[in-house]
Amino acid sequence: GDRDAVRKRHEDQGIPYYEIFLDVPVEELKKRDPKGQYARVESGELKHFTCIDDPYEEPLDPEITLKTHELTIDESADQLFRMLERDGILDGAPKLT
């Protein structure tokens, strides 16, 4: 699919590619919904909404999975930045403390 095409394009150009999966239950997404999109879906006003009436395909092999309903924002960011730092993506950037 689209993800594979993007990954291949990056690989062909020698550019690192990181697929990041935010693994969050739909019920948690509904709680966090600042725009009221899920309420609009449930009322029938909004159609073709991912994870509700449109399918969502979880990544098969993401470089990192963050369960943001179990982690704080700082913990999620820390996991991501540490992976990027470990892989040399942040070379030259200020070090995390």
Secondary structure, DSSP 8 states (H G I E B T S, - for coil): -HHHHHHHHHHHHT-----EEE---HHHHHHH-TT-HHHHHHTTSS-S-BTTTB-----SS-SEEE-TTTS-HHHHHHHHHHHHHHTTTTTTS----
